[in-house]
Amino acid sequence: MILQTQTLRTMASWLRDQAATLLCPSWRWMTLIAGTALLFEATRAGEPSQGALLFWQGSASVACMLLAFGCFWVASRPAQPVWYADFWQRLPRWLHWRGWRGMLTLLLVCNAWIAMTWHISDLFDGNYHTDAIAYIHMDADLVLHGQNPFTADSAFWTAALRWPNATATPLLGSKTFGSNPRHYPYFNTMQDTQILEAMYPALRGNDYDTGIVHNYPAGIIWLALPFVWAGLPSILWLNIMMFAVMIGLVLARAPKEDRLPVGLLLIASPALMDRGLFVEFDVDCLVFVLAAWMWLDKRVTSALLFGFACAVKQLAWFLAPFYLLEVWRRYGWQEAAKRSGIAAIAFFVPNLPFIIQAPGAWLHSVLIPMTDPNFPLGYGPISLALSGNIPFGASHFWLGLVVLTFLAFFVYQWRRPTITADGLLFGLMPLFMSWRSPMNYFNMIPFFAAWIALTHIAAQRAARRAEHIAADEPTADLITQINALPEPEPELAGVR
């Protein structure tokens, strides 16, 4: 009886330790989880596309986003910042209980699961909730039937009837939707308008730019084409595959003891499940960006991957200067120039058939996201204007903020003494200042932050291994012990 009791206690202790490792990980991964939670809260506080925001919503949205960025920055540092540990130590002791961390992780897992279950049927019935995904499917269909999607503006109306839930992006200043930037049209209004105008051409006016049916580079069309050719009802399967690859790239850098908690924090993202994975295709672009950084030491492979990322979506264009800057600082300007040429080839090859057929139409198409007069939306400072906290100003003013923020990050990354992969963060964060700053621009940042953190951990382990080798000729057993050493960083003060 005593032996059985001891066995049960041992098992209970083991289960408790495993649960604590998974749900209450070290300060680094818990900080990333906190940042992911703040992204989710930003979506709940500052929901756009539902008319005018309330006064408090804009402030809450901006606060959550800034805190989230702060968490991602801290979590991706080589070691725990001293001020961060001091801040934690000054908090009330009852907040140090590990159970709070476990409950936060479980809450995010549950919300991510709920968001995923809302969309899982879309994989099988071909229902799309945004025009971006629907139009990519439409473009792949056109290519499959031998047509150039970049000249097929009429496909806009075909897509409007084929996927009525994927409401098209309305134009600010149009006849139906008006000129008040604070009043983003309601879903029902947009849906009814596009269906009526698709069915009755005489009603069409200046409500839409029909060119948005082909407003992305051709790389994403080629990626989606096999799924359309196979007759699958939805190209969201492409997102699922690329999401799995993205997780694999991050976990490939993780030590064995960190793989479970890191894997959990990557999928415990309600904002990604609800505002990214099933409604946009940013993951299909950014997975190539991360792969290019991962194989940065391989000239051709890395440059080809980054060039193709730029051919998938314009989001990668904002990361290109930071990619080339890191190559320059690590390997010299000549290497950066060579990679620029290789990346340009990888960008133009998927687009070349359409550029040859209609160069003007292709160029106009890929610039539409930056040139159309769209309604403002997002979770950055623009939400302060949407909620009436600050005046709007012209859209060019917000473009200027993006440019200035981008330049500030670029100069900082250029002049700082250390060479890091922080460009993965700096390329996306300036979009926070944009006239349109939707959540899909930012919900992959936790993946980048986790990968940067794991890169630091790998470098630290390599340095410690070199120290041991320099001190003594190691045996195979000693090398194994060194590889198994945990990350040399303190737990948050007062947490056990």
N, C-alpha and C positions, 0 to 999 in steps of 0.2 A: 504493500500500500504506500509506504514512504517513497519507494523507488518510483512508483507511478506518479505520485504527486510532484516529485522532483523533475520527472520527465515532462509533465505538463507545464510546469513553471518554466523549464528551459525552452520549450516550444513557444510558449506565450511571449517570453522575452525575445526570442528570435524573430517572431512575427512582428512584435512591436518595433524592433530595430529596423526590420525591412520596410515597414510602413513609414517609419520616420525618415529613412533614407530616400524613399520615393516621394513622399508628400511634403516633407519638411527638410529640403536639401540645404546645402551650405548657403552662406550669404550671397554668393554670386548668382546662383540659379534662382534663389528666392527673390532676389532683386529683379531679375528678368521676369519672373512670374508677376511681381507687383506691377511692372511696366505694362505687361500684357493686360492685366486687370484694368489699368488706367485707360488703355486704348478702348477697351470695351465700355467703360464708363463714359468716355468722351462721345461714343456713338449714341449712348442713351441720353446724355445731357443735351447734346447739340444736334439733334436729328434734323438734317436739311430736307428739302424736297417736300415739305408739308406746310407750305405757307410761311408766314412770318414767325421767326423765333421769338420766344419771350425774352424779357430783358436779362434774366439771370442765366439763361441757357448759353449765351455766347461766352460769358465769363467762365462758367463751369467747364465748357468745352475746351477753351484755351488753357485753363489751369490743368485739366487732366492731361492734355497733350504735352504740355511743357514738363510736367512731372514724369510722364511716361518716357520722354526723351532723356530726362535726367537719369532715370533708372537704367535705361539701355546704355547710357554712357558710363555710368559707374560700374555696371556689371561687366562691361567689356574692357575694363582697365587691367593692366598686368597684375596688380595686387590691390587689396582692399584699401581705399583711401583712408587716411588717418581721421579726417574730419567726419567721414561716414561712420566709422566705429565710435568716435566720440559722441556723435549725434544719437546713435542707438543707445549708448550707455546712459545718456541723460533722460531717456524715456522712462516712464513709470515701469516698475518691475513687473507688473502684471501683464504688460505688453510683450515681455520677453518669453512668455510661454509658447512652446513650439506648436501647441495645438492650434493657435491662431493661423499659423502658416499652413498647417494641414487643411484647415477648413477653407482657407482662401484657394488653395490648389484644387480641392474637391469642388468648390463652387464654380471655378473656371471650367473644370472638366465637364461638370453637369451642363453648364450653359453652352459649351462648345458642342456637346452631344445633342442638346435640344436644337441648336441652330443647324446642325448637320442633318438631323432627322426631318427638319422642315424642307430641306432641299434634296434629300436623297432620291425622291421619286422623279426629280427632274432628269436624272441620269437615264431613266427608262422611258419617259413619256415625251422627251424633247421639249420641255417647257423651259423658256428662258425668261429671266427677270430684268435683263438689261439689254440695251441695243448693241453694246459692244460684242457680246458673245453671239447674239443672233446674226449680226452682220458678217462676222467671220464665217459662220456656217453658210450664209448666203453666198459669200465670195467664193468659198471652196466649191459650192455647188456650181457656180458659174464657170470656174476653171475646169471642173470635171466635164462640163458640157462644151468646152472649147471657146469660152467667151472671156474677154478681158474685163475683170471686175472694176478696174479703175476708170472705165468709160461707161459703165452700166448704171447710170444714175436712176433709171427707172426701176431697178431692183429694190430701191428703197421702199416703193409702194407694195411690191410683192412681199417683202419681208414684214411690212406693217400688218398685212392680213394673215401672213403665215404664223407670225408670233405676236399676237395682239398684246400679250402681257409685257413684252419688251418695248416699252414706250421710248420713242425717239427723243433725242435731246432737243428741247425747244429753244428758239432764238429770242433773245431779249430785244424788245422793240418791235416784235411782230404784231400783226393785226389781232390775232386771237389771244396771245399770251401777255401783251402789254409791255410797258417799259418800266415797271416798278421792280427794281432788283430785290426788294425785300420779300416779294410775293412769288416764290417759286410755284409754278402751276401744280395743282393737285393731280394725283395719279389718274383719277377718273376723267378729269378734263383732258389730259394729254392722250389717254387711251381713246376716248370718244373722238377727239379731233383727228388723230391719225387714221382711224378706221373710216370716218366719214370722208376725209380727203382722199383716201386710197380708193374708196368705192365711187366717189363722185369728183372727177378731176376738175369740174368747174368751181369747186369750193377751194381749190388750192391757191395759196397766196405766198406769203413770206414767213410762214410759221416754222419751216424747217429748211435746212440745207441738205438737199437729197444726196449730196456728195459724201455725207457721213457714213453712207453704206460701205464706203471703201476708204476709210480715213486712217488706216494703219499700214505699215510696210508689209511686203509680201511674205516675209518669213513666217508669220503666224498662219497665213493661208496654206502654205506648204505643210506646216505641222498638222493642221486640221484636216487636210485633204484625205489622208488614209482612213480617217474615221468616217468621213462622208462617203468615200468610195466603198467602204465595208458595209454601208447601209445602217450604221448605228443611228439611233434617233437623236443623240446628243453628242456634241463635241466636248462636253464637260469631262468625259473620260480622259481627255488629254490633260486637263488640269490635275486630275487625280494622279495620273502617272508622273507628271512633273513634280507634284507635291511629294510623292514618295521618293523621287530622286533627290529633291532638296533636303529632305530629312536624312537620307543616306549620306549626302555630302557633309552635313554637319556632324552626324554621329561618327563618320569615318575619322574625324579629328579627336573624338572624345575618348578619354581613358575608360577602361572597362567599368570602373566603379561609378562613372558619371553617366553612362549611356542611358540607364533607365530614367533618372530624374531629368536629364536633358531631353530625351525623347518625349517624356510626358509634358514638359513645358512647351514643346514645339506644337503639340496637338491640342493643348489646353488653351486655345485662342478663339473665343467666341467671335471677336471682331473679324478674324480671318475667315472663319466658317460662314459668317453671315454676310460680310461685305467684301469678300475676296474670292475664295476658292470656287464658289458656285455661281458667281455673278460677273466676274472679271477674269482676265487671263494674265495678270501681272506675274504670277508664278511661272508661266511659260517663258517669260522674258528673263526674270531675275535668276532663275536656276542656271542659265548660261553665264550670267554675270558672276555668280558665286563660283561656278566651275572655272571660269577664266582666272579668278583670283587664286583659287586653290592650286592651279597648275601654273602659277605665275613664272616659275623657273623654266618652263618649256615654251620657247618663243612661239613656234607655229601653233601648237595646240591652244595655248592661252589666247593668242590674238584671234584665231579663227572662232573660238567660242565667244569672245567679246563682240566681234564683228557681227556674228549671227544674232546675238542678243539685241543689238541695235537694229537688226532687220526684222525683229519680232514686234517690238513696241518702242515708241519714242521715249519711254521712261528710262531706257538704258542710255540714251544720249546724255542725260544729266550726269551719269556716272563716268562717261568716257574721259573727261579731263582728269579726274582723280585716278583712273586706271593708268593713263599714260604718265601722269606725274609720279606715281609710285614706281613704274618701270624705269623712268628717267632717273629717279633718285637711287634706285638699287643697281641699275645696270648701265646707266649713261644715256645721253641724248640720242646717240646713234641707234641704240637698241629701241628707244621709244619711237624713233622715226621708222625703223623697219617694221615694228609692230603696227604702227599706224597704217602702213601700206597693206599689210596682211589683213588687218581688220576691215579695211575699206573693201578689199576683194570679197571677204566673207559677207559684207553688207550688200554689195551691189549684185553679186551673182544671183541670189534669190529674186531680186527686183528687176534684173536686167531684161527679161522677156517683156515686161510691162513698160519699162522705160523706153525700149526700142519702139514699141507699138505706139505709145502716146506719152512722150516725156512731160508735156505740160500738164496733162491730166494726173499723171502719177505725182508730180511735185505738188500740185494743188491739193491732192488728197492727203498726203502725209503731213501737210502743214495745217490742215483744217482744225485740229485740236488747239492750235495756238493762235488761229486767226479768226475763227467764228465768234460773233457777239453772243456768247452764252450767258445764261443766268449765273450769278455767283453762288457757290455752295462750298461747304467744307467745314473743317474743324479747327482751322487756324484763326488768325486775327480777323479774317473775313467774317467769321461768325459773330464778332463784336459789332460789325456793321449790320449784319443781318438781324441782330437782336436790338438794334437801335442804340448801342452804347457809344459808337463813334460814327462819323459820317463816312459815306462810301468813297467818295472821290472817284476819279476815272480808273478804268481797268489798267491803264498804262502805269498808274501810280503803284499798283500791286505788282505789276511786272518789274518795276524798278526795285521794289523791296526784294523780290526773288533774286534779281541780278546782284544786288548789293550783298545779300546774305551769302549767295553762292561765292562771290569773290572773297568775302571775309573768310569763309571756310577754306577756300583754295589757298589763299595766302598763308593762313595758319598752318595748313598741312605742308605747304612748301617750305616754310621757314623753321618749323619746329625741328629740334635736333634729332629726334628719333624718327625712324621710318616705320610706319605702321600701316595696317589695312583699314584705318578709320575712314578712308575715302568711301568705303561701302556705306557708311552712315552719312557722311557729309554730302554725298551726291543727292540724297533723297530729302534730307531735312529742310533745305531751302524751299521746297515746294509747300511747306507749312505756311509760307507767307503769300501764297498765290491767291488769285481771284477765285480759283477753283481748287480746293484741296481736299478731295474725297479720301475716305479711309483706305481705299485700296492702294494709295501711294505709300502708305506707312505700315500696313499690317504685316509686311515681310521683314521689317527692321529687326524684330526679335531674332529671326534666323541669322541675320548678318551679325548682330551683337554676340550671339552665342558662338558663332564661328570665329569671330575675332578673339573672344575670350579663350576659346580652346586653342587657338594659335599661340597665344601667350603662354598657356599652360604647357603646350608641347615644347616651346622654346625654353622654358624654365627647366623642364625635365632633361632636355638635351644638354643644357649647361651643367646641371648637376651630374649627369652621366659623364660628361667630359672631365669634370673635377675629380671624380672617383678614378677615372682611367689615368689621369695625370698623376694622381697620388700613388697608385699601385696598379700593377698589371692585373686586371680582373679575371676572375673565372666566369664560366657560363652562369653559375649559380648567383654570383654577385650581380651580374648584369640583369638577371631576372629580378632580383630584389630591388635594384635601382628603378627598373621600369615600373615596379609595383608601388613605389613610394607615392603617397598622396600628394596633392597640391600643397606646397609649403605656404599656406596663408591662414591667418587666424579666423576662427569662428566669430560671429558677432558677440561682442562682450556680453556676458551675463546669460547667454543661451546655452542650454545643455540638452 
